[in-house]
Amino acid sequence: MNSMEFEQIRNNAMNKFNKLSQERIFCPALNLKIKFTNEGFSHLSYKDVKRHYRSKEEQKIRYWCFLFVEDVIKRSNFYQEYKTEEELITIKKNGIKTTEKRFVEYFWFVAVVKTKLEKIRIKVVVRYVQGFEYGEFKSVIPAWNITGYKNYVDNDE
């Protein structure tokens, strides 16, 4: 992968994020608007909260997948995977940051996106915190297999 290609894909994803972070996208499956935060976007570059970088190739794939997130959220009428757990959440109350235990739900939307050359299966992860008015974009990944990334390509066209 050349660095120009990586920079172009990253810049396209950043431009898309800057647009999406200014608005909230309605998700029919959850009957909620979805907010795009810096935390969700930075997850495309970093593996964890300690900010360990993903490899350039992994970042490139996630940035590229991010370009399709808006369509997947807007067109999804149901989710394919679900998880709930109790987490410590930082929230603002009267302008003061505080930490509370809240139930958090994670939803995975799986879609096949069609590019000019192929069809690829991706997953979009959305988080909803109990009591919030909106969901949050958390991540996007290509379909996984046991050893890592796998593109599901339809070459019958």
ROPA-488354 format. One record per residue (C-alpha): residue number from 1; residue in three letters; x, y, z. Coordinates in steps of 0.5 Angstrom, whole numbers, plus 500, padded with zeros to 3 digits. Layout:
N
ATOM   pos   code     u     v     w
ATOM   NUM    ALA     X     Y     Z
...
***
This chain:
157
ATOM   pos   code     u     v     w
ATOM     1    MET   500   500   500
ATOM     2    ASN   503   507   498
ATOM     3    SER   502   512   503
ATOM     4    MET   498   517   498
ATOM     5    GLU   493   512   498
ATOM     6    PHE   493   511   505
ATOM     7    GLU   492   519   506
ATOM     8    GLN   487   520   501
ATOM     9    ILE   482   514   504
ATOM    10    ARG   484   517   511
ATOM    11    ASN   482   524   509
ATOM    12    ASN   476   522   505
ATOM    13    ALA   474   518   512
ATOM    14    MET   475   525   516
ATOM    15    ASN   471   529   511
ATOM    16    LYS   465   524   512
ATOM    17    PHE   466   524   519
ATOM    18    ASN   467   532   520
ATOM    19    LYS   460   532   516
ATOM    20    LEU   457   527   520
ATOM    21    SER   459   530   527
ATOM    22    GLN   455   536   525
ATOM    23    GLU   448   532   525
ATOM    24    ARG   445   526   528
ATOM    25    ILE   443   520   523
ATOM    26    PHE   436   517   524
ATOM    27    CYS   436   509   525
ATOM    28    PRO   430   506   523
ATOM    29    ALA   432   499   527
ATOM    30    LEU   433   503   533
ATOM    31    ASN   428   509   532
ATOM    32    LEU   434   513   535
ATOM    33    LYS   438   518   532
ATOM    34    ILE   446   516   532
ATOM    35    LYS   451   521   534
ATOM    36    PHE   458   521   531
ATOM    37    THR   463   522   536
ATOM    38    ASN   471   523   536
ATOM    39    GLU   471   517   541
ATOM    40    GLY   468   513   535
ATOM    41    PHE   472   515   530
ATOM    42    SER   479   515   533
ATOM    43    HIS   477   507   534
ATOM    44    LEU   478   507   527
ATOM    45    SER   486   508   528
ATOM    46    TYR   487   506   535
ATOM    47    LYS   486   499   538
ATOM    48    ASP   484   501   545
ATOM    49    VAL   483   507   550
ATOM    50    LYS   491   506   551
ATOM    51    ARG   491   509   544
ATOM    52    HIS   495   503   541
ATOM    53    TYR   495   504   534
ATOM    54    ARG   492   499   529
ATOM    55    SER   497   497   523
ATOM    56    LYS   496   502   517
ATOM    57    GLU   493   497   513
ATOM    58    GLU   488   495   518
ATOM    59    GLN   487   503   519
ATOM    60    LYS   486   504   512
ATOM    61    ILE   481   498   511
ATOM    62    ARG   477   501   517
ATOM    63    TYR   477   508   514
ATOM    64    TRP   475   505   507
ATOM    65    CYS   469   502   511
ATOM    66    PHE   467   508   515
ATOM    67    LEU   465   511   508
ATOM    68    PHE   459   507   508
ATOM    69    VAL   457   507   515
ATOM    70    GLU   451   513   514
ATOM    71    ASP   448   509   509
ATOM    72    VAL   448   502   513
ATOM    73    ILE   445   506   519
ATOM    74    LYS   440   510   515
ATOM    75    ARG   437   503   511
ATOM    76    SER   438   498   517
ATOM    77    ASN   431   496   519
ATOM    78    PHE   434   491   524
ATOM    79    TYR   440   489   527
ATOM    80    GLN   444   482   527
ATOM    81    GLU   447   482   534
ATOM    82    TYR   446   485   540
ATOM    83    LYS   449   485   547
ATOM    84    THR   448   489   554
ATOM    85    GLU   452   490   560
ATOM    86    GLU   453   495   566
ATOM    87    GLU   458   500   565
ATOM    88    LEU   461   506   568
ATOM    89    ILE   459   512   564
ATOM    90    THR   462   519   565
ATOM    91    ILE   456   524   564
ATOM    92    LYS   455   531   565
ATOM    93    LYS   450   533   571
ATOM    94    ASN   449   541   571
ATOM    95    GLY   456   542   568
ATOM    96    ILE   460   537   572
ATOM    97    LYS   463   531   570
ATOM    98    THR   461   525   574
ATOM    99    THR   461   517   573
ATOM   100    GLU   455   513   574
ATOM   101    LYS   453   505   573
ATOM   102    ARG   448   505   567
ATOM   103    PHE   446   499   562
ATOM   104    VAL   449   500   556
ATOM   105    GLU   446   496   549
ATOM   106    TYR   451   495   543
ATOM   107    PHE   448   493   536
ATOM   108    TRP   451   490   530
ATOM   109    PHE   449   492   523
ATOM   110    VAL   451   487   518
ATOM   111    ALA   451   490   511
ATOM   112    VAL   453   488   504
ATOM   113    VAL   456   494   501
ATOM   114    LYS   457   495   493
ATOM   115    THR   463   498   490
ATOM   116    LYS   465   499   483
ATOM   117    LEU   469   493   483
ATOM   118    GLU   466   488   488
ATOM   119    LYS   461   487   494
ATOM   120    ILE   464   487   501
ATOM   121    ARG   460   485   508
ATOM   122    ILE   461   490   513
ATOM   123    LYS   459   491   521
ATOM   124    VAL   457   497   524
ATOM   125    VAL   457   498   531
ATOM   126    VAL   452   502   535
ATOM   127    ARG   452   504   543
ATOM   128    TYR   446   506   547
ATOM   129    VAL   447   508   554
ATOM   130    GLN   440   508   558
ATOM   131    GLY   437   514   559
ATOM   132    PHE   441   518   553
ATOM   133    GLU   437   521   547
ATOM   134    TYR   441   518   542
ATOM   135    GLY   445   512   540
ATOM   136    GLU   453   513   539
ATOM   137    PHE   457   510   533
ATOM   138    LYS   462   506   536
ATOM   139    SER   466   502   530
ATOM   140    VAL   466   499   523
ATOM   141    ILE   469   493   521
ATOM   142    PRO   470   489   515
ATOM   143    ALA   467   482   516
ATOM   144    TRP   472   477   520
ATOM   145    ASN   474   470   519
ATOM   146    ILE   478   466   524
ATOM   147    THR   485   469   522
ATOM   148    GLY   483   476   521
ATOM   149    TYR   480   480   515
ATOM   150    LYS   476   477   510
ATOM   151    ASN   473   480   504
ATOM   152    TYR   466   477   501
ATOM   153    VAL   467   478   494
ATOM   154    ASP   461   477   489
ATOM   155    ASN   465   476   482
ATOM   156    ASP   459   473   479
ATOM   157    GLU   457   480   475
***
